[in-house]
Amino acid sequence: MNVVKIAIIGAGFSGLGAAIKLRQEGIDDFVILDRGQNFGGTWRDNTYPGAACDVPSHLYSYSFAPNPTWSRSFSEQPEIHRYINNVAAKNDLESYTRWNTEVTGIVWNEADGQWVITTSAGEYRANFVIAGVGPLCEPKLPDLKGIDDFAGEIFHSARWNHDYNLEGKRVAVIGTGASAIQIIPELAKKVGRLDVYQRTAAWVLPRLDRPYSNTESWAFKNIPGFQTAARAGIYASRELVSFGLTHAPGVLAPAKVLGKQNIARGISDRKLRAAVTPKWKVGCKRILLSNTYYPALNQANVDLVTDPIKEVTTTGIVTADGVARDVDAIVVATGFHVTDSPAFEHIIGKDGSSLAQVWESTGINAYKGTTVHGFPNLFLMVGPATGLGHTSIIYMIESQLNYLVDYLKLQRKYDIARVEVRSDVQHDYNVGIQKNLKSSVWETGGCASWYKDVFGNITTLWPGFTFRYRHITRKFDLAAYDTSSAAATGARTSAAPVTSHPATETVTS
């Protein structure tokens, strides 16, 4: 059995960032547990053709680890993966990490005041757990009749089979979301025939991507403040979009014009144009970026199928209209378990209930997207109501890390052994979150999306400007928590009770 002060689950942007901040605070008694073989998380696992980021490079990186050598304005997967591993190497984190270690259980032991973590490589005990598993780690497979009987090759976009040669084959892609619109143009270049199965059309705007010039690259490396200014400009422009998403969807009308122009440029057939034009407002579902998706659909060897899938046979796919299309391979690009992640089932709190069970009865919620009542000494990274529809999630991760670091300072100051957010504080906070989302495009835009849980609440997205979230996480508000000291287990610290309505401050944009 291994005993550590802090266990970090996951070695992606969240887990890596947490480890760096711990070392900066002089804390070395921690371990990173990851089922993979190197750093990167989703950017390690998603290696499908065309994989790239929809956030500009200079913003999709740590503010404390700028990369002046980005090759283009929107980075592709290999470059992002390389950046993450370079940052890890510079901070000497390899020795803190246990690779090929699948976490199968995280159980709170109230008597000992510790988390018991079971893994494929043995048991760990930790006083504190930072769960950096990420929302895009568990592929979601479609529930289709006969899919297990398909005799050809089938794989999810996040588990790409690079050993299978798709050249000249008949291929079906199920899904037209963020991953699919990157995959489809690449497959269209090489396969014999490509069937694209679309359930709902998405708004796809032009992707303003280009390689950086030699002059720009030189400036990023050699002119002090140039890269910082570029990052700030990108951030500011993206924050303007958040106002439209949360408060005034009409502000996004120009984006709809851009989307229609993008369709008109890429597709010549009027019927096909109509099929890919969404009926809901821009922003209701994730806004996608591509210059190549619509031209790919316009190719002679590509067919867009909008009839629902009835079943999968041993040789292909049958749609509701009775048409059977035989294929050699099926690529499943149907996203991830976000609001129903299997990871939630493995985290067991003080009352013996899993995070999944608690959220099944209460709805998915947390305090500041980070702590949950009933789960002491647990920090969630990119938890409920921290997701974004307009800018870089790394900004939110760094905000959470600020909150974590400030807690660790208080923990040392007051000798805190156990910290648990109060249920009334968590409840009021989330009432405020939902109230602020009522006027958002996610509620009024006319679409159904994975942003909502089974109760119909938008549980994944942050409402409003991200600098508001940065503001409320700048300091750890100890008064919102029940705490006990190491010297007197079960005794509250001298922290004063909450005297203001937490939700009022936290969700005002």
N, C-alpha and C positions, 0 to 999 in steps of 0.2 A: 504493500500500500504506500502511496506517495502523498505526502502532506505539504500543501502550499498555502500561502496567504490568499492568493488570487488565481483563479483558473479562467482563462480566456478561451471561449469556444469559437473556433473559426479563425482562419488566417487570411481573410480578405481585407478590404479597406477598413472595416470596423475593428476587427481584431488586431490588425497590424498597427493602426492608429492608437488603440488603447495601450498596446505594449510599448510603443514609443513614448507615450505620455507617462507611463509608469516609470520607465527608466529615467526620464527627465526629472521626475520627482524623487529619484534616489531609491525607488522600490525595485528590488531584483527578485523578490520571493514570489514569482509567478510562473505559470506555464501556459503555453498555447497548445491547444489540442485541435488537430485537423485531420480529416479523413483522406486528404490528398497528399501530394508529394512535394508541393512547393507553394509559395504564397500566391494569392491572387483571387481566391474564391470564385465568383461567377466569371471573372475574366481569365481564370485558369480553365474552367470547365466548358465554357462556350467557345468552341473553336470551329464553328461552322463557317462555310465559305461566305465572305462578305461581312463577318462580325465586326462591328464598329460601334462607337459611342455617339449618342445624339446630343451630347453636351460638348461645347468647345473644349479643346485640349487644356488650355490654360486654366479653365475653371474646374475641369474634372481631374483635379490633383490636389494634394495637400497644400495648404497655404504655407505650412512650415517646411515643405520639401518641394519647392518649385523646380520645374524641369525646363531649362532653356533650350533643350534640344528636340522638342516636339517637331516632327517632320511636316505636319499639316494641321489645318485648323480644327478638323475633327479626327481624332486618333482612331486607328484600327486596333483590333484585339491584340495582336502580337506586341505592339508598341506599349499598350497600357499594361499588359502582363509583364513586360520587361521593366517598365517603370516601377511597378509594385515591388518586384524582386530586387531591383537596385536599391530602393529605399530601405528594404529589409536588411540588405547586406551592409549598407552604410551605418545602420543602427545595431549591427551585430545581434540579430534576433534568431538566427538559426539555432543557437545552443539552447534557447528557451522553448523551442518548438518540438512537439512530438508528432511526426508524420505517420500516415497510415493508421491513424487512431480514430476509430469510429466511436462517437459518444452515444451510448444506448440508454442512459438514464442519468438524471440530475435530481436527486432527492434531498430535501431539507431534513436534517436531523435536529429537532427542536432541543433535545436534551443536551447535545454537544454544541449546538450553535454553529453547525457546519453543513456544507453541501457535500453529499456523497455522490461522486461521479463515477459511473461504471462505463468502461470503455472496452474496446476489442483488445486493448493492450494492458489491461489491469485496472485497478481501482485507484481513484484519487479522492482526497478530502481537501476542501478549500473553505476558508472563512467567507469568501466573496466570489461570486461568479459574474463574469461579463459575457453575456450571450451575444456573440457577433455572427450568428448563423446566417443572417441576411434573408430577405424575402424572396430572392430568386435562386434558391438552392435546390428545391425539390421539384423536378419536372412533373407537369400535370398531363396525364394521358387522357384522351377522350374516351368516354363511356359508349363505345360503339359495338353493336352486335356483330360477333364473328371476328373481331379484330385479332384475337389470339389464334385464329385458324389461318391467317394469311400465310401463304407458303413462300412469298418473296422476302425481300429485305425490308425491315422496318426499324426506325430509330427516331428518338426525339432530337430536336435541334440542339439541346444541351448535352447530348450524349452521341455526338456525331461519329459515325463509323467511317474513318478515313481509309480503312482497308478495302472498303467496297467501292468498286469502280462504277461510277454513274454515267460514264461516257456512252452516248448513244442509246441509253436505256429509256424505257417508259416509266416516268416518275410522277407520283402524286404528292402534292404538298397540302396538308390539312392546316388551315389557318392563314390569316392575312394580317397578323399583328406585327409588332416591332421586329422580331427575329425573322419572320417570314418575308417581309418586304426587302430584307437584306439578302436572304438566301435565294429567293426566286430569280433575280437578275443574273446571279452567278450560275444557277442551274440551267437557265434558259440558253446559256452560251454553249453548253456541252451535251445536254440530253437530247434524245431523239424526239420525245414528246413530253410535255409537262402539263399536268392537270392541276389547277389551283382551285382548292375548295374554300370558298368564302362564305362565312355565315353572316357577317355584317361588314359593310364597307367602312373604311377608316379615312379620316382626313389626312392626306399625305401632302405636306408642304415641301417646297424646294429646299434642298440641303446645300447650304452655302459653304461648301467644302472646297479646299484648294491646298496645294503644297505651299509651304512658306518659301518666300524668295531667299536668296543668299543674304540679301541686305537685312531682311527681317530676322533671320536666324542669327546673324552677327549682332544685331541690336539686342536681342533677347539675352545673349551671352555677355555682352560687353558694356551696355549702357545701363548704369544703375537706375532702377526704378521703372525701366521701360516695360518689362514683363509684368510688374505689379500693376502698372497703369492699364495695360491691356486686359489683365484679369478683372480689374475694377470696372472697366468699361463694359465688358461682357456681362458681369454680374448685374450692373445697373439696368442694362437693356432687358435682361431676362426678368428682373423684378417687376418691370412695367406690365408684363404679361399676367402676373399673379393677381393684379387688381381686377382684370377682366375675368379671370377664372373664378374668383371668389365673390366679387361684389357687382360687377357690371358686365355680364356676358356680351352685351352689345358692342363693347370696346373691341371685341375680337372679330368684328365684321370684316376688316381688311384681310384677316387670315383666311376667311372663307373665300374671298376673291382670289387670293393666291393659290388656294387649293384647287379651285375650278380651273384657273389658268394652267396649273400643273397637269391636270387631267387633259385639257385641250391640247397642250403641247405634246403629250406622250401618246395619246390614243386617237386614232383617226376614225374608228367606227363609232357611230352615234349610239348604237345599242349598248356597246361595251362601256362607253362613257357614262351612260345612265346607270349601269350596273355597279360601277365603282364610286358613284357619287353618294355620300352619306345623306340620310334623312334627318340626322340630329345635328345639334349645334357644335361648332368647333370647340374642342376642349372637354366635351362631355366624356369622351374616352381619350386615351392618350393621343396627343398630336404626334404624328410620325413624320420623318424627314427622309426624302429620297428623290434623286433625279433620274433614277434608272428603273424604278418599279413599274411605272406606267408604260414606258417603252418596251419593257420585257413582256407585259401582258399583250402588247400590240403585235408581238412576233407571231409568225405563222405556226410555229411549233408549240405555242402555248394556248391553252383553253382555260377560261375562267368559268367555274361551275358554281352556280348560286343555289341550285336545288339542294335541300337538306340531304345529308347522307342517311340512307336507310340501313345499310349494313355493309360489312366488309366480308368478302368471300375469300376463298383460297387463292384466287387469281386477281382480285381487284376490288373495286368499290361500286356499289349500286346506290343510286340516288332515289329520292322519293318518287320521281317521275318514271321509275322503272328502267332507266338507262344504266347499263353495266359498262364500266370502263376498266379493262384489264391493264395492270401495271406490273413492272418488275420490282419496284421499290416504293415505299411510302415514307415520307418525311413528316413527322408529327411536330408541328410548330404551334402548340396550343398553350404555351405559357407555363406558369408555375403555381404550386400550392402557396398562395400568399396568405389569405385569411384563414386557411385550414391547413397550415403547415404541419406535417407529422412531428416536427420538433416540439410543438406545443404539448404533445401527448407524453413526452419524456421528461418534462419538467414538473416535479411534484412538490407542492408547497407544504406549509406547516400543518394543514388540516388533512393531508393525505389525498387531496384532489390535484389533478394535473391542471396545467394552464389551459389546456383544451377544454376540460370539463368546466372550469370556472367561466371561461368565455362563452361556452355553450349556453349557460344560464343567464349571464349578465350582459353578453355582448362583448366584443373585443374592445378593450380599453385599458389604458395605463395612465399614470401621472407623468405628464410631459414626455410621453412616449417612451419612458425609461424604467419606471418602477411600478410594481403591482402589489396591491394589498394582499396579504396572505403568502407572499413570497419574499421573505426577509433577505437582505444582503444579495439581491439579484438586480443587475443592471441589464436591461434590454437595449441593444443597439438597433437603430432603425425600427423601433417599435411602433405601436399603433399611432396614427395621426402624425407621422413624421415624413411620409412619402410626399413626393412633389410631382407636379405636372408641367413644370416650366424651367427648372434650373438644376444645379448639381446637388445630388444627395450627399456629397462629401462635405458640403457646407453644414448640413444638418448633423452629420457624424461629428464634425469638429465641435459643434455646439454642445452635443452630448458629452464629448470628452472634456470640455470645460467644466460641465456640471459634475462629472466624475472626479476630476482632479480636485475641485473645490471640496467635494465631500471627503476625499482622502486627507486633505489638510485638517478638516474638522475632526475626522476620525482620530487622528493622532493627538490633536489638541485636547479632546474630551475623552480619549481612551474608549471609543465606542466599539462595542463588540457586535451589536445587532441593530439594524436600521430597517424600518418597515413603514411605508407610506400609509397614512391614515385613510380609512375607507371613505370618510366624509369629504376629505380633500380631493381624493381621486374622483369621486362621484361628481362634485361640483365642477371640477375642471372639465370633465367630459360633457357635462350638460352645456357648458359654455362653448365647447368645440362644436357640438351639433347645432347649437343656436346660430353660430357664426357661419355655418355651412348652408343654412336654409336658402340663402339667395344665390348660392354658387351655381355654376353651370353644371356641376355634377348632380345637382338636384333638379334643375330646371331645364336641362339640355335635351331631354327626350330620349335618353338611351339607358340601357341596362349595362352594368359593368361590374368587374371584380372589385371595384373600389368599395362596394357595400358588403356588409355581413348579412347573416340570415335574418336579422332584425330590421334590415333596411337602412341601417346607419352607415354613413361613410366613415369607415374606421381606418383607412390607410393614408389619407391625405391631410396635410397641414393646411389650414385655411389662412390665406393671406401672405404677407411679406415674410420672407425667411429671416430678415433682421429682427423681427419681433420674437421669433423663436430664439435667436441668438441672445436677445435681451433677457428673456426669462430663464435662460440656462447659464447665465454668466456667474451666478452664485448659487450654491446649494442651500435651499431654504429649509434648514433643520427643523423649524417650527411645524412643518407639514408632516413630520414623521414621528413615530414612536421609536424611541431608542433606549438601549440599555448599555451600561458600561461593562468593561471586562472585569472590573473589580467587584461589581455587584450585579450579577446576571438577573435580569428581570426588572431592575430599577430604572426608572425613566431618568434621562439627563435633565439638566436645568433648562433645556430649550423651552422658550415661551410658546404658548398655544397660538394657532393661526388666528389672527385678528382681522384679516381682510379676506374678501371673497376671492379665492385663487383664480377662478375661471375668468374673472373680469379682466385681470391684467394679461393673462396668458393668451387670450384669443383675439384681442383687439388688434386690428391691422393698421 
